[in-house]
Amino acid sequence: MATKEEIIDHGLDYLREIGVEAICKVCIPNGGSCCKSCPYLKDRIGCQSRNTSCTAWLCGFQKYIFFELGLLEKWNSFWEQVPGQDFRRDFTPADVNISLWLDKPDPRIRLVVDAFARDLEELRVQKKIMISQFNDTLDSYMNKLLLYRDSEILRHVLKKQKVHMREFQQYKMEKENYDSH
């Protein structure tokens, strides 16, 4: 058994260990918003009151990174054990039986995430992307990859996603380095 707070802390610790704050530091101050119109979201600062639903949710950037690094299935499996999640709301009981916890991620993942964040910032500064729109498009591709099973549709979505991510050169190099070890 784990308390709701322990579950939220575990999720937040995992996100911190992966280094997603590097992405958030580019996204949030530049108009990206994880939860548009949420009363707990402070403009250009971030979430002020996490719950299980919000902690489990991944933006398009995070979902892409988790997918690319083979972590998305484990992340989703962990959160599927937690009842009571709703859009921006949390009806999770005070204590929950958790049988599958997230293992500590490989520390090298931070290098991949940092490279992604650097590319994101450079492309933003060069005005090649608009953070919010880029994230929304990437999130759409990721949702299709998770939803569809038809190999032809998946091939088409992956091709479009690859084009969408074509300018993320530092990320690609760091990901190749990560994959080769």
N, C-alpha and C positions, 0 to 999 in steps of 0.2 A: 504494500500500500504506500501511496505517496500523497502528500497534500497537493492541492491545486497550486500553491505557491512554489513548491518544490518542482513541479512539472514546468511551470513558467520559467523558473530560474534555470532549469536544465536546458530548455530550449534556447533561452537567451545566452547562456554560457556557450552552447554549441555554435550559435551564430557569431559570437565574439571570437571564439577560437578559429573559426574559418576566416574571420576578418571582414565580414560584410560591412562593417562600419566604414571601411574605405570607400565602398560604393555609395553608402548613404551620405557621406560627407561631400560627395560630388552632387548627388541627386537632389537631396532636400533643399540645400541653399539655392539651387538653380531652378526652382519651380517644380521639381518632381514631388509627388506626394503619395506616400504609401496608402493613405486613407483620406481621400478628398472629402471634405466637409465633416470629418469626425470631430466631435467636441474636445477630444483628448489630444488632438494633433495640434501642436503649436507651429505656426508658420515658420519655416526655415530652421526649425529646431528638431522636431520629431515627436514621437509618442510620449505622453506623460502618464499613461495609465494602461499598462499592458494587461491583457487577459489571455486565456488559452487560445481563443479564436485569432486574435491579432498576432500572437507569438507564432502560431502555426502557419500563418499566411506568408507566402513569399511573393515578392514583386517579380516582374518579368526578368530583371537582371539577375536576381538571386536564383530564381527557378532555372534560368539558363545555366548559371554556374554549377548549381547542384546537379543538373542533368548531365552536363559535360563531364563532371568529375565522378559520376556514378553514385551520388549521394541522395538523389531525389527520392528514390524508392524507399530507402531507409527512413528518411525524414517523414515521408507520408505515412509509412507503416507505424512509426512512433505516434504520430498525432491521431491516427485512426483509433487508437486505444482510448483516447480522451473523449468522453461523452460531453454533451452540452455546449458544443461550439456552435455559434450562430454568427451571422454577419454583424461584426462590431459588438457583439453581445456574448455573454458567457453565462451559461447555466450549468457549468461543470460543478459536480458535487465537491464538498470540502476534501474528501479523500477518494482516491481512484486507484484501482488495481492496475499497475503497470508491469507487464511481463517482459517487455522488450525496450531497453533503454538505448539511446544513441551512444555508440562508442566514440571515444575521443578521435577527432579527425587528424589526419596526417598533418603535421605542422607546415609542411611544404605547400599546402593548399593556400596559405596566406600569400605566398609569392604570386600565385596564379591570380588570386582575387585582387591583389595590389596592382598587378599589371593591367587587369581589366579596368580598374578604377582610373589608372593613369591614362589609358586609351580613351575612356569615357570623357575625362576632363579635357584632354587635348582636342578631341573631336568637337566638344562643346565650344571651346575657346575659338576654334577655327570655323565655327558656325556651320559645321557639316551635319550636325544633328541637333534636334531639340529634345532635351532629356525626356520629358513626359511622353511625347509622341513615340520616340524611339523605344522606350520601355513598354508602352502599350502594344506596339507592333510585336515586339519580342515576346511579350506575355501571350499574345494571340497565337503566335506560332507554337509556343510551349504548350498551351492548352490543347491545341489541335494534335500535337504529338502524343499527349497523354490520353486524349479522347478516342482518336481513330485507330483502327486496327488494320485497315486495308493498306497493303504494302505500296500500292501505287500512290495513294494519297500521302502516305508518310514520306515516300521518296520526294514527292513534289514539295511538301512542307519543309523538309530538310534542305532541299535545294534553295528555296526562298530564304530560309533562315541563314544559310551560308552566305548568300549575297548580302543580306541585311548586316551581317557581322564582318564583312570583307575588310574593313579598315582597322580592325582591332589587332594590329600587328604585334604589339608588345604582349598582349594576352596570348596570341597564338604561339609565339616563341616560348613563353613561360609554360604554357600548357603542354607543348611538345617536350620540353625539358622534364616536366613532371611525369608525363606518360612514359618517357624513356628510362625512368629509374624504378 
